[in-house]
Amino acid sequence: MPLHINIEDLLHHRSIESDRIEFKEGWNPDAIYRSICAFANDFNITGSGYIIVGIAEENWSAKPPVKGLATSGIAEIQ
């Protein structure tokens, strides 16, 4: 199922991390699981969020360039 918003829009129009968007430089399961749990505890009913893996964050903003993940790394995650 395709995303309802594309990643470029998230990076350029909403480039600041908020309570609904998280940037992760690499696949760190503990940090990602914490973000998933935080999104699941949506007490204010703000809606779903996005975790973008493969981009660094600096001062709550996306830090170019997008690094992405190696294909072999994606296969291991799945």
OpenMM code with the backbone's topology and positions (N, CA, C; nanometers):
from openmm import Vec3, app, unit

residues = "MET PRO LEU HIS ILE ASN ILE GLU ASP LEU LEU HIS HIS ARG SER ILE GLU SER ASP ARG ILE GLU PHE LYS GLU GLY TRP ASN PRO ASP ALA ILE TYR ARG SER ILE CYS ALA PHE ALA ASN ASP PHE ASN ILE THR GLY SER GLY TYR ILE ILE VAL GLY ILE ALA GLU GLU ASN TRP SER ALA LYS PRO PRO VAL LYS GLY LEU ALA THR SER GLY ILE ALA GLU ILE GLN".split()
positions = [
    Vec3(0.0845, -0.1181, 0.0000),
    Vec3(0.0000, 0.0000, 0.0000),
    Vec3(0.0887, 0.1240, 0.0000),
    Vec3(0.0678, 0.2160, -0.0907),
    Vec3(0.1527, 0.3352, -0.0984),
    Vec3(0.1273, 0.4304, 0.0180),
    Vec3(0.2300, 0.5100, 0.0488),
    Vec3(0.2150, 0.6122, 0.1517),
    Vec3(0.1190, 0.7200, 0.1031),
    Vec3(0.0479, 0.7803, 0.1958),
    Vec3(-0.0440, 0.8887, 0.1608),
    Vec3(0.0304, 1.0202, 0.1389),
    Vec3(0.1543, 1.0243, 0.1789),
    Vec3(0.2377, 1.1432, 0.1606),
    Vec3(0.3749, 1.0934, 0.1176),
    Vec3(0.4413, 1.1659, 0.0295),
    Vec3(0.5719, 1.1153, -0.0120),
    Vec3(0.6826, 1.1695, 0.0786),
    Vec3(0.7922, 1.0983, 0.0802),
    Vec3(0.9030, 1.1303, 0.1706),
    Vec3(0.9615, 1.2671, 0.1405),
    Vec3(0.9680, 1.3048, 0.0143),
    Vec3(1.0209, 1.4370, -0.0202),
    Vec3(0.9388, 1.5476, 0.0461),
    Vec3(0.8070, 1.5311, 0.0487),
    Vec3(0.7225, 1.6300, 0.1166),
    Vec3(0.7547, 1.6364, 0.2652),
    Vec3(0.7736, 1.5208, 0.3259),
    Vec3(0.8073, 1.5189, 0.4683),
    Vec3(0.9410, 1.5865, 0.4947),
    Vec3(1.0384, 1.5638, 0.4073),
    Vec3(1.1721, 1.6194, 0.4284),
    Vec3(1.1781, 1.7687, 0.4003),
    Vec3(1.1045, 1.8155, 0.3006),
    Vec3(1.1170, 1.9554, 0.2602),
    Vec3(1.0117, 2.0477, 0.3207),
    Vec3(0.8926, 1.9980, 0.3381),
    Vec3(0.7862, 2.0847, 0.3890),
    Vec3(0.7669, 2.0736, 0.5392),
    Vec3(0.8054, 1.9607, 0.5945),
    Vec3(0.7969, 1.9419, 0.7388),
    Vec3(0.9298, 1.8852, 0.7837),
    Vec3(1.0346, 1.9628, 0.7677),
    Vec3(1.1692, 1.9118, 0.7933),
    Vec3(1.2073, 1.9149, 0.9404),
    Vec3(1.1181, 1.9622, 1.0261),
    Vec3(1.1480, 1.9670, 1.1686),
    Vec3(1.0775, 1.8517, 1.2377),
    Vec3(1.1532, 1.7791, 1.3214),
    Vec3(1.0916, 1.6713, 1.3971),
    Vec3(0.9839, 1.7292, 1.4879),
    Vec3(0.8766, 1.6591, 1.4981),
    Vec3(0.7685, 1.7008, 1.5864),
    Vec3(0.7197, 1.5776, 1.6602),
    Vec3(0.6062, 1.5892, 1.7260),
    Vec3(0.5527, 1.4722, 1.7938),
    Vec3(0.4937, 1.3719, 1.6955),
    Vec3(0.4921, 1.4013, 1.5656),
    Vec3(0.4385, 1.3095, 1.4654),
    Vec3(0.5389, 1.2700, 1.3584),
    Vec3(0.6621, 1.3162, 1.3660),
    Vec3(0.7646, 1.2778, 1.2683),
    Vec3(0.8975, 1.2592, 1.3406),
    Vec3(0.9645, 1.1484, 1.3085),
    Vec3(1.0936, 1.1158, 1.3693),
    Vec3(1.1920, 1.0782, 1.2594),
    Vec3(1.3126, 1.1311, 1.2677),
    Vec3(1.4202, 1.0930, 1.1765),
    Vec3(1.5159, 1.0008, 1.2510),
    Vec3(1.5537, 0.8910, 1.1882),
    Vec3(1.6505, 0.7973, 1.2444),
    Vec3(1.7598, 0.7757, 1.1407),
    Vec3(1.8846, 0.7931, 1.1831),
    Vec3(1.9959, 0.7809, 1.0886),
    Vec3(2.0145, 0.6383, 1.0398),
    Vec3(1.9945, 0.5429, 1.1261),
    Vec3(2.0134, 0.4031, 1.0887),
    Vec3(1.9111, 0.3154, 1.1580),
    Vec3(1.9236, 0.1861, 1.1347),
    Vec3(1.8307, 0.0911, 1.1952),
    Vec3(1.8781, 0.0595, 1.3361),
    Vec3(1.8193, 0.1270, 1.4326),
    Vec3(1.8455, 0.1039, 1.5737),
    Vec3(1.7126, 0.0601, 1.6339),
    Vec3(1.6909, -0.0712, 1.6463),
    Vec3(1.5598, -0.1198, 1.6893),
    Vec3(1.5090, -0.0576, 1.8192),
    Vec3(1.5949, -0.0424, 1.9199),
    Vec3(1.5481, 0.0132, 2.0475),
    Vec3(1.4914, 0.1537, 2.0304),
    Vec3(1.5622, 0.2391, 1.9589),
    Vec3(1.5153, 0.3766, 1.9375),
    Vec3(1.3874, 0.3783, 1.8536),
    Vec3(1.3811, 0.2928, 1.7541),
    Vec3(1.2630, 0.2880, 1.6678),
    Vec3(1.1430, 0.2337, 1.7446),
    Vec3(1.1641, 0.1310, 1.8266),
    Vec3(1.0542, 0.0766, 1.9075),
    Vec3(1.0009, 0.1815, 2.0049),
    Vec3(1.0900, 0.2620, 2.0622),
    Vec3(1.0454, 0.3692, 2.1521),
    Vec3(0.9574, 0.4702, 2.0768),
    Vec3(0.9973, 0.5030, 1.9547),
    Vec3(0.9166, 0.5963, 1.8747),
    Vec3(0.7808, 0.5363, 1.8409),
    Vec3(0.7791, 0.4082, 1.8068),
    Vec3(0.6523, 0.3412, 1.7759),
    Vec3(0.5608, 0.3433, 1.8981),
    Vec3(0.6168, 0.3134, 2.0147),
    Vec3(0.5365, 0.3160, 2.1379),
    Vec3(0.4850, 0.4562, 2.1669),
    Vec3(0.5682, 0.5565, 2.1435),
    Vec3(0.5248, 0.6946, 2.1660),
    Vec3(0.4093, 0.7301, 2.0723),
    Vec3(0.4171, 0.6878, 1.9460),
    Vec3(0.3080, 0.7136, 1.8526),
    Vec3(0.1814, 0.6384, 1.8945),
    Vec3(0.1983, 0.5172, 1.9485),
    Vec3(0.0834, 0.4371, 1.9908),
    Vec3(0.0127, 0.4996, 2.1111),
    Vec3(0.0873, 0.5682, 2.1962),
    Vec3(0.0298, 0.6357, 2.3128),
    Vec3(-0.0160, 0.7754, 2.2736),
    Vec3(-0.1088, 0.7806, 2.1840),
    Vec3(-0.1582, 0.9057, 2.1254),
    Vec3(-0.2719, 0.9614, 2.2102),
    Vec3(-0.2390, 1.0084, 2.3302),
    Vec3(-0.3407, 1.0567, 2.4230),
    Vec3(-0.4138, 1.1807, 2.3721),
    Vec3(-0.3480, 1.2608, 2.2914),
    Vec3(-0.4102, 1.3826, 2.2381),
    Vec3(-0.4846, 1.3591, 2.1071),
    Vec3(-0.4852, 1.2345, 2.0612),
    Vec3(-0.5514, 1.1946, 1.9373),
    Vec3(-0.5078, 1.2846, 1.8207),
    Vec3(-0.3758, 1.2969, 1.8049),
    Vec3(-0.3216, 1.3790, 1.6965),
    Vec3(-0.3063, 1.3012, 1.5668),
    Vec3(-0.3223, 1.1703, 1.5721),
    Vec3(-0.3158, 1.0902, 1.4507),
    Vec3(-0.1842, 1.0165, 1.4365),
    Vec3(-0.1679, 0.9544, 1.3209),
    Vec3(-0.0492, 0.8729, 1.2974),
    Vec3(0.0750, 0.9594, 1.2816),
    Vec3(0.1890, 0.8926, 1.2842),
    Vec3(0.3151, 0.9630, 1.2672),
    Vec3(0.4024, 0.8921, 1.1660),
    Vec3(0.5187, 0.9467, 1.1431),
    Vec3(0.6125, 0.8917, 1.0459),
    Vec3(0.7480, 0.8750, 1.1110),
    Vec3(0.8092, 0.7592, 1.0892),
    Vec3(0.9469, 0.7348, 1.1296),
    Vec3(1.0240, 0.7166, 0.9998),
    Vec3(1.1170, 0.8062, 0.9736),
    Vec3(1.1951, 0.8002, 0.8502),
    Vec3(1.3345, 0.7517, 0.8867),
    Vec3(1.3670, 0.6312, 0.8412),
    Vec3(1.4962, 0.5696, 0.8702),
    Vec3(1.5897, 0.5956, 0.7529),
    Vec3(1.7118, 0.6370, 0.7839),
    Vec3(1.8107, 0.6600, 0.6794),
    Vec3(1.8449, 0.8062, 0.6609),
    Vec3(1.8022, 0.8894, 0.7546),
    Vec3(1.8377, 1.0310, 0.7477),
    Vec3(1.8746, 1.0791, 0.8875),
    Vec3(1.9848, 1.1496, 0.8944),
    Vec3(2.0320, 1.2013, 1.0228),
    Vec3(1.9474, 1.3204, 1.0653),
    Vec3(1.9537, 1.3494, 1.1942),
    Vec3(1.8808, 1.4623, 1.2511),
    Vec3(1.9804, 1.5502, 1.3243),
    Vec3(1.9647, 1.6785, 1.3091),
    Vec3(2.0495, 1.7741, 1.3804),
    Vec3(1.9620, 1.8910, 1.4227),
    Vec3(1.9581, 1.9195, 1.5514),
    Vec3(1.8722, 2.0262, 1.6047),
    Vec3(1.7273, 2.0092, 1.5607),
    Vec3(1.6781, 1.8867, 1.5665),
    Vec3(1.5400, 1.8501, 1.5338),
    Vec3(1.5052, 1.8704, 1.3870),
    Vec3(1.6034, 1.8847, 1.2997),
    Vec3(1.5781, 1.8991, 1.1560),
    Vec3(1.6493, 1.7892, 1.0793),
    Vec3(1.5954, 1.7556, 0.9622),
    Vec3(1.6606, 1.6589, 0.8748),
    Vec3(1.7948, 1.7151, 0.8309),
    Vec3(1.8972, 1.6315, 0.8384),
    Vec3(2.0316, 1.6747, 0.7998),
    Vec3(2.0686, 1.6057, 0.6686),
    Vec3(2.0735, 1.6805, 0.5590),
    Vec3(2.1107, 1.6207, 0.4312),
    Vec3(2.2559, 1.5753, 0.4329),
    Vec3(2.2938, 1.4840, 0.3482),
    Vec3(2.2117, 1.4145, 0.2491),
    Vec3(2.1390, 1.2953, 0.3115),
    Vec3(2.0364, 1.2492, 0.2418),
    Vec3(1.9662, 1.1285, 0.2846),
    Vec3(2.0606, 1.0118, 0.2631),
    Vec3(2.0853, 0.9353, 0.3673),
    Vec3(2.1785, 0.8226, 0.3574),
    Vec3(2.1090, 0.6949, 0.3138),
    Vec3(1.9866, 0.6761, 0.3558),
    Vec3(1.9143, 0.5543, 0.3221),
    Vec3(1.9712, 0.4345, 0.3954),
    Vec3(1.9288, 0.3183, 0.3557),
    Vec3(1.9767, 0.1931, 0.4119),
    Vec3(2.0236, 0.1032, 0.2991),
    Vec3(2.1229, 0.0225, 0.3282),
    Vec3(2.1711, -0.0736, 0.2290),
    Vec3(2.0631, -0.1782, 0.2033),
    Vec3(2.0546, -0.2254, 0.0803),
    Vec3(1.9554, -0.3264, 0.0453),
    Vec3(1.9671, -0.4482, 0.1353),
    Vec3(2.0890, -0.4895, 0.1651),
    Vec3(2.1082, -0.6057, 0.2524),
    Vec3(2.0529, -0.5782, 0.3918),
    Vec3(2.0643, -0.4554, 0.4384),
    Vec3(2.0102, -0.4190, 0.5690),
    Vec3(1.8589, -0.4245, 0.5717),
    Vec3(1.7962, -0.3834, 0.4625),
    Vec3(1.6498, -0.3867, 0.4545),
    Vec3(1.6011, -0.5309, 0.4571),
    Vec3(1.6702, -0.6182, 0.3857),
    Vec3(1.6322, -0.7594, 0.3846),
    Vec3(1.6400, -0.8190, 0.5250),
    Vec3(1.7405, -0.7815, 0.6029),
    Vec3(1.7541, -0.8321, 0.7396),
    Vec3(1.6416, -0.7814, 0.8285),
    Vec3(1.5987, -0.6583, 0.8094),
    Vec3(1.4921, -0.5998, 0.8908),
    Vec3(1.3605, -0.6723, 0.8654),
    Vec3(1.3334, -0.7024, 0.7387),
    Vec3(1.2074, -0.7679, 0.7046),
    Vec3(1.2042, -0.9050, 0.7651),
] * unit.nanometer
topology = app.Topology()
chain = topology.addChain("A")
for resn in residues:
    res = topology.addResidue(resn, chain)
    for name in ("N", "CA", "C"):
        topology.addAtom(name, app.Element.getBySymbol(name[0]), res)
